Amino acid sequence: MVSCTSGDPQITRDLLTDIQPGGLLRVTGTLVQPQTPGESARLTVDAWKSWTPRSSRSCASR
């Protein structure tokens, strides 16, 4: 589990509403290592693609 952010509200909305249990997710962006040991890394999402048993959907930052 990695904390994620995005500058594109469409990506955020899609990721929160379109992901299905059992689906596969490919996310591209920038991974930032934590400043303090023990904290989580953070991912800034630029684009994503999901593969679900029914369909495939993707979104990229404009």
N, CA, C and O atoms as a MOPAC input file, in Angstrom:
PM7 MOZYME 1SCF
protein

 N      0.85400 1    -1.16200 1     0.00000 1
 C      0.00000 1     0.00000 1     0.00000 1
 C      0.90300 1     1.22800 1     0.00000 1
 O      1.80700 1     1.34600 1     0.82700 1
 N      0.65000 1     2.13500 1    -0.92900 1
 C      1.41900 1     3.37400 1    -1.06000 1
 C      0.43900 1     4.53700 1    -1.10900 1
 O     -0.56100 1     4.47800 1    -1.82500 1
 N      0.71800 1     5.59200 1    -0.35500 1
 C     -0.10600 1     6.80200 1    -0.42200 1
 C      0.07700 1     7.44200 1    -1.78800 1
 O      1.19300 1     7.49500 1    -2.30500 1
 N     -1.01800 1     7.93000 1    -2.38200 1
 C     -0.96600 1     8.52000 1    -3.71800 1
 C     -1.56500 1     9.91500 1    -3.71700 1
 O     -2.46900 1    10.22100 1    -2.94100 1
 N     -1.03700 1    10.76400 1    -4.61100 1
 C     -1.62000 1    12.06800 1    -4.88700 1
 C     -1.64700 1    12.24600 1    -6.40300 1
 O     -0.96700 1    11.52600 1    -7.13300 1
 N     -2.43000 1    13.20200 1    -6.86200 1
 C     -2.45600 1    13.54000 1    -8.27900 1
 C     -2.87700 1    14.98700 1    -8.41800 1
 O     -3.73000 1    15.47100 1    -7.67500 1
 N     -2.27400 1    15.67500 1    -9.37500 1
 C     -2.67200 1    17.04700 1    -9.66200 1
 C     -3.88400 1    17.12400 1   -10.56500 1
 O     -4.40200 1    18.21100 1   -10.81900 1
 N     -4.34600 1    15.97300 1   -11.05700 1
 C     -5.47800 1    15.91800 1   -11.96800 1
 C     -6.67700 1    15.32400 1   -11.24300 1
 O     -6.67100 1    14.13100 1   -10.93900 1
 N     -7.71500 1    16.12500 1   -10.95200 1
 C     -8.87300 1    15.61800 1   -10.22900 1
 C     -9.57600 1    14.46500 1   -10.94900 1
 O    -10.18900 1    13.62000 1   -10.29800 1
 N     -9.49800 1    14.41800 1   -12.27400 1
 C    -10.12000 1    13.33000 1   -13.03200 1
 C     -9.47200 1    11.99400 1   -12.69100 1
 O    -10.17000 1    10.99200 1   -12.53400 1
 N     -8.14300 1    11.96700 1   -12.57300 1
 C     -7.44900 1    10.73200 1   -12.19500 1
 C     -7.88800 1    10.29800 1   -10.80100 1
 O     -8.17700 1     9.12300 1   -10.57900 1
 N     -7.93900 1    11.23100 1    -9.87300 1
 C     -8.33600 1    10.90600 1    -8.50500 1
 C     -9.75100 1    10.32600 1    -8.47000 1
 O     -9.98700 1     9.29800 1    -7.83500 1
 N    -10.68600 1    10.98200 1    -9.14700 1
 C    -12.06800 1    10.50500 1    -9.17000 1
 C    -12.15500 1     9.12000 1    -9.79700 1
 O    -12.82100 1     8.23300 1    -9.26100 1
 N    -11.48800 1     8.93300 1   -10.92500 1
 C    -11.53500 1     7.64200 1   -11.60500 1
 C    -10.95400 1     6.52400 1   -10.74400 1
 O    -11.51400 1     5.43000 1   -10.67800 1
 N     -9.83900 1     6.80200 1   -10.09000 1
 C     -9.22900 1     5.77600 1    -9.24000 1
 C    -10.12200 1     5.41300 1    -8.05900 1
 O    -10.14300 1     4.25900 1    -7.63100 1
 N    -10.85700 1     6.38500 1    -7.53200 1
 C    -11.73200 1     6.11200 1    -6.39700 1
 C    -13.03600 1     5.42200 1    -6.79800 1
 O    -13.65200 1     4.74700 1    -5.97400 1
 N    -13.45800 1     5.58000 1    -8.03700 1
 C    -14.75700 1     5.03800 1    -8.43100 1
 C    -14.69700 1     3.86200 1    -9.40000 1
 O    -15.64500 1     3.07900 1    -9.45400 1
 N    -13.62500 1     3.71000 1   -10.16300 1
 C    -13.60200 1     2.71100 1   -11.23600 1
 C    -12.84400 1     1.42800 1   -10.90900 1
 O    -12.90400 1     0.48100 1   -11.69400 1
 N    -12.14900 1     1.35900 1    -9.80800 1
 C    -11.37700 1     0.16700 1    -9.47800 1
 C    -12.31700 1    -0.90700 1    -8.93400 1
 O    -13.13700 1    -0.63900 1    -8.05600 1
 N    -12.19100 1    -2.11800 1    -9.46200 1
 C    -13.02300 1    -3.24000 1    -9.05800 1
 C    -12.19500 1    -4.25500 1    -8.27400 1
 O    -11.02400 1    -4.46300 1    -8.59100 1
 N    -12.77600 1    -4.88700 1    -7.26100 1
 C    -12.05900 1    -5.94300 1    -6.54100 1
 C    -11.60100 1    -7.02700 1    -7.51800 1
 O    -12.36700 1    -7.46400 1    -8.37700 1
 N    -10.36800 1    -7.44800 1    -7.38100 1
 C     -9.81600 1    -8.48400 1    -8.24500 1
 C     -9.20500 1    -7.94800 1    -9.52200 1
 O     -8.57700 1    -8.70400 1   -10.26300 1
 N     -9.37100 1    -6.66400 1    -9.80000 1
 C     -8.79000 1    -6.06800 1   -10.99900 1
 C     -7.30700 1    -5.78400 1   -10.79100 1
 O     -6.83100 1    -5.68800 1    -9.66000 1
 N     -6.59800 1    -5.65300 1   -11.88500 1
 C     -5.18200 1    -5.30100 1   -11.83500 1
 C     -5.04400 1    -3.82100 1   -12.14700 1
 O     -5.81000 1    -3.27600 1   -12.94100 1
 N     -4.07100 1    -3.17200 1   -11.52600 1
 C     -3.88700 1    -1.72900 1   -11.67900 1
 C     -2.42800 1    -1.43700 1   -11.98600 1
 O     -1.53100 1    -1.91300 1   -11.28900 1
 N     -2.19300 1    -0.64900 1   -13.03500 1
 C     -0.84200 1    -0.18300 1   -13.35300 1
 C     -0.86100 1     1.33000 1   -13.22900 1
 O     -1.62800 1     2.00800 1   -13.91200 1
 N     -0.00800 1     1.86000 1   -12.35000 1
 C      0.04800 1     3.29000 1   -12.09500 1
 C      1.44200 1     3.77600 1   -12.43600 1
 O      2.42800 1     3.15000 1   -12.04900 1
 N      1.53700 1     4.90000 1   -13.16400 1
 C      2.83200 1     5.51000 1   -13.43200 1
 C      2.86700 1     6.88800 1   -12.79300 1
 O      1.84700 1     7.57000 1   -12.69900 1
 N      4.03900 1     7.28300 1   -12.36300 1
 C      4.19700 1     8.57400 1   -11.72100 1
 C      5.55600 1     8.68600 1   -11.06100 1
 O      6.52000 1     8.05100 1   -11.48700 1
 N      5.62500 1     9.49400 1   -10.02400 1
 C      6.87300 1     9.74700 1    -9.31300 1
 C      6.76000 1     9.22700 1    -7.88700 1
 O      5.87300 1     9.62700 1    -7.13300 1
 N      7.66700 1     8.33300 1    -7.53300 1
 C      7.69400 1     7.77000 1    -6.18000 1
 C      8.70900 1     8.54100 1    -5.35100 1
 O      9.87200 1     8.65900 1    -5.73600 1
 N      8.26500 1     9.07100 1    -4.20200 1
 C      9.13600 1     9.84100 1    -3.31400 1
 C      9.36800 1     9.03500 1    -2.04400 1
 O      8.42300 1     8.64900 1    -1.35600 1
 N     10.62100 1     8.79300 1    -1.74900 1
 C     10.97500 1     8.07400 1    -0.53400 1
 C     10.72400 1     8.97500 1     0.67500 1
 O     10.82800 1    10.19600 1     0.56300 1
 N     10.39600 1     8.39100 1     1.82400 1
 C     10.09700 1     9.19900 1     3.01000 1
 C     11.33800 1     9.92100 1     3.53200 1
 O     12.46300 1     9.44200 1     3.39100 1
 N     11.10500 1    11.08200 1     4.13600 1
 C     12.18800 1    11.85700 1     4.75400 1
 C     12.66200 1    11.20400 1     6.04500 1
 O     13.84300 1    11.26200 1     6.38800 1
 N     11.72200 1    10.58100 1     6.75500 1
 C     12.01100 1     9.99200 1     8.05700 1
 C     11.82500 1     8.47600 1     7.97100 1
 O     10.81200 1     8.00400 1     7.45300 1
 N     12.79900 1     7.71300 1     8.47600 1
 C     12.62600 1     6.25700 1     8.47500 1
 C     11.33700 1     5.86300 1     9.19400 1
 O     10.98000 1     6.43500 1    10.22400 1
 N     10.64900 1     4.87500 1     8.62900 1
 C      9.40000 1     4.41900 1     9.21200 1
 C      8.16600 1     5.04900 1     8.59600 1
 O      7.06400 1     4.52200 1     8.74700 1
 N      8.33200 1     6.18000 1     7.89800 1
 C      7.20000 1     6.79400 1     7.20300 1
 C      6.99500 1     6.09600 1     5.86700 1
 O      7.88700 1     5.40400 1     5.37800 1
 N      5.82500 1     6.27900 1     5.28400 1
 C      5.49100 1     5.65900 1     4.00900 1
 C      6.02900 1     6.46700 1     2.84000 1
 O      6.16000 1     7.68800 1     2.91700 1
 N      6.33800 1     5.76600 1     1.75600 1
 C      6.66700 1     6.43500 1     0.50100 1
 C      5.37900 1     7.01400 1    -0.08100 1
 O      4.28800 1     6.56300 1     0.26800 1
 N      5.49400 1     8.01900 1    -0.97500 1
 C      4.32100 1     8.62700 1    -1.60100 1
 C      4.48000 1     8.59200 1    -3.11400 1
 O      5.57600 1     8.79200 1    -3.63900 1
 N      3.39200 1     8.34000 1    -3.80000 1
 C      3.39000 1     8.27000 1    -5.25500 1
 C      2.51000 1     9.37500 1    -5.81100 1
 O      1.34200 1     9.48800 1    -5.43800 1
 N      3.06500 1    10.19800 1    -6.70900 1
 C      2.27300 1    11.17800 1    -7.44100 1
 C      1.90000 1    10.53200 1    -8.75900 1
 O      2.76700 1    10.22000 1    -9.57500 1
 N      0.60700 1    10.33200 1    -8.96700 1
 C      0.10700 1     9.57800 1   -10.11600 1
 C     -0.01600 1    10.49000 1   -11.33300 1
 O     -0.64800 1    11.54500 1   -11.27200 1
 N      0.60600 1    10.06200 1   -12.45300 1
 C      0.48200 1    10.77800 1   -13.72800 1
 C     -0.49200 1    10.07600 1   -14.66700 1
 O     -1.16300 1    10.73000 1   -15.46500 1
 N     -0.57500 1     8.76400 1   -14.58000 1
 C     -1.47700 1     7.99600 1   -15.44500 1
 C     -1.75500 1     6.65400 1   -14.79600 1
 O     -0.98900 1     6.19500 1   -13.94900 1
 N     -2.85000 1     6.02800 1   -15.19300 1
 C     -3.18000 1     4.71000 1   -14.66600 1
 C     -3.91800 1     3.90100 1   -15.71200 1
 O     -4.50600 1     4.44700 1   -16.64500 1
 N     -3.87800 1     2.60100 1   -15.54100 1
 C     -4.63400 1     1.69200 1   -16.39300 1
 C     -5.08100 1     0.53600 1   -15.52800 1
 O     -4.31200 1     0.02400 1   -14.71400 1
 N     -6.32700 1     0.12500 1   -15.70400 1
 C     -6.82200 1    -1.02300 1   -14.95000 1
 C     -7.26300 1    -2.10300 1   -15.91500 1
 O     -7.75800 1    -1.82800 1   -17.00800 1
 N     -7.07400 1    -3.33000 1   -15.48800 1
 C     -7.56400 1    -4.48400 1   -16.21400 1
 C     -8.51100 1    -5.20300 1   -15.27300 1
 O     -8.10100 1    -5.67200 1   -14.21100 1
 N     -9.76000 1    -5.29200 1   -15.65300 1
 C    -10.75100 1    -5.99200 1   -14.84900 1
 C    -11.24700 1    -7.17800 1   -15.65900 1
 O    -11.01200 1    -7.24100 1   -16.86500 1
 N    -11.91600 1    -8.09900 1   -15.03000 1
 C    -12.43400 1    -9.23800 1   -15.78600 1
 C    -13.35800 1    -8.82300 1   -16.93400 1
 O    -13.48400 1    -9.56100 1   -17.91200 1
 N    -14.00700 1    -7.65600 1   -16.83500 1
 C    -14.97000 1    -7.23100 1   -17.85500 1
 C    -14.38600 1    -6.29800 1   -18.90200 1
 O    -14.73200 1    -6.40100 1   -20.07900 1
 N    -13.50000 1    -5.38200 1   -18.49300 1
 C    -13.05200 1    -4.36200 1   -19.44100 1
 C    -11.70400 1    -3.79800 1   -19.03400 1
 O    -11.13400 1    -4.17900 1   -18.01200 1
 N    -11.20900 1    -2.89100 1   -19.84700 1
 C     -9.97100 1    -2.18800 1   -19.56100 1
 C    -10.26700 1    -0.69400 1   -19.63800 1
 O    -10.96400 1    -0.23900 1   -20.54500 1
 N     -9.73200 1     0.06500 1   -18.68100 1
 C     -9.95800 1     1.50800 1   -18.67000 1
 C     -8.65600 1     2.18600 1   -18.29900 1
 O     -7.88300 1     1.65400 1   -17.50200 1
 N     -8.40300 1     3.35900 1   -18.86800 1
 C     -7.18500 1     4.07700 1   -18.52700 1
 C     -7.44900 1     5.57400 1   -18.50100 1
 O     -8.43900 1     6.06800 1   -19.04100 1
 N     -6.52900 1     6.27400 1   -17.85500 1
 C     -6.61700 1     7.72300 1   -17.77200 1
 C     -5.20400 1     8.25700 1   -17.65300 1
 O     -4.39100 1     7.70900 1   -16.90900 1
 N     -4.91000 1     9.31500 1   -18.37600 1
 C     -3.59800 1     9.95600 1   -18.30300 1
 C     -3.79400 1    11.43400 1   -18.02600 1
 O     -4.78000 1    12.03200 1   -18.45900 1
 N     -2.86800 1    12.01000 1   -17.31400 1
 C     -2.92000 1    13.42900 1   -17.00500 1
 C     -2.79500 1    14.22500 1   -18.30000 1
 O     -2.01400 1    13.87400 1   -19.18500 1
 N     -3.55000 1    15.26700 1   -18.39600 1
 C     -3.50800 1    16.09200 1   -19.62900 1
 C     -2.49600 1    17.17500 1   -19.53100 1
 O     -2.33200 1    17.95400 1   -20.47100 1

